C-alpha cells in the first residue's frame, strides 16, 4: 500500500511562509508517517539543479520516494505561440527535475478552459505528450494530465489525447469525481491511472469503491490524499489520511470484491452509531 500526502494539502501554510518543501518532507515522514511524497510545484521556488539536488538528498536521508510532481503553471496548450513555447521550455525543466528526483509520475494539464478543443490544439497536445513520454520513459516515469480543470475534465478530450499519444508512459492523474461527466469518463481514467488524489469529500462517499477498482486493475501508483480548505490544514489532512488508511485496512481484511460500504461512509450517513 503506497500512501502519500499531496503537498497542496498545506498550500495556505506555504502562502503564509510557514512551510517549505523541506519542512513538508520531514512532516510527511515523521508526522504523517508516509513514505511517498507528492510535491506541488508551488513548493518549488526554483528548478535550479543545486536546489533540486538538496531536495533529493533530503528525500534519500528520510527514505522517501516521489510518487508525483504536480505542475501548476506551464500547460501544454496555449493559444499564443510564444506563450506555448515558453510553457514548453519550462515544462522541460520540470521533467529534468523529475528525473533528478526519481519521480514516478508527473502531472501537466492540457490547458484550455471555456473554448472547444480545436484540431490544431489536439494535434499539438498529442505531439507534445509523445515527446514528454519519450523523455520520461527514459527514467521510468509516467506523464499526463489530471482531472483538474478545463479540458482535463472532459472525457471526450481525455480519450482523444490518450488514443493519439498511445504510449505506455502516458497516464492520467485521477482526482476522484472531478470530471464533467463521471459516468462517461471514470472508467477511462481508472484504466490509465498513474496517480490519484483523494479529496476530503471522497473519503465519506466513494474512496473505498475507487480503491477496490484500482487494485483490481493492477494499479501500482500511490493513494494520495489532497486537502483543499486552506484552514486547519495539518489537522484536517491527518483526518483525511487516517480515514484513507482505515479504508485500505478494510479492503485488506474484506478483499477487493467486498460489497460492504466503508465504515466512514456508514458513520457519516447516520447508518450506524458506533
C-alpha positions, 0 to 999 in steps of 0.5 A: 500500500503506497500512501502519500500526502499531496503537498497542496494539502498545506498550500495556505501554510506555504502562502503564509511562509510557514512551510517549505518543501523541506519542512513538508518532507520531514512532516510527511515522514515523521508526522504523517508517517508516509513514505511517498511524497507528492510535491506541488510545484508551488513548493518549488521556488526554483528548478535550479539543479543545486536546489533540486539536488538538496531536495533529493538528498533530503528525500534519500536521508528520510527514505522517501520516494516521489510518487508525483510532481504536480505542475501548476503553471506551464500547460501544454496548450496555449493559444499564443505561440510564444506563450506555448513555447515558453510553457514548453521550455519550462515544462522541460525543466520540470521533467529534468527535475523529475528525473533528478528526483526519481519521480514516478509520475508527473502531472501537466494539464492540457490547458484550455478552459471555456473554448472547444478543443480545436484540431490544431490544439489536439494535434499539438497536445498529442505531439507534445505528450509523445515527446514528454513520454519519450523523455520520461520513459527514459527514467521510468516515469509516467506523464499526463494530465489530471482531472483538474480543470478545463479540458482535463475534465472532459472525457471526450478530450481525455480519450482523444489525447490518450488514443493519439499519444498511445504510449505506455508512459502516458497516464492520467492523474485521477482526482476522484469525481472531478470530471464533467461527466463521471459516468462517461469518463471514470472508467477511462481514467481508472484504466490509465491511472498513474496517480490519484488524489483523494479529496476530503469529500471522497473519503465519506462517499466513494474512496473505498469503491475507487480503491477496490477498482484500482487494485483490481486493475493492477494499479501500482501508483500511490493513494494520495490524499489532497486537502483543499480548505486552506484552514486547519490544514495539518489537522484536517489532512491527518483526518483525511489520511487516517480515514484513507488508511482505515479504508485500505485496512478494510479492503485488506481484511474484506478483499477487493470484491467486498460489497460492504460500504466503508465504515466512514461512509456508514458513520457519516450517513447516520447508518450506524452509531458506533 
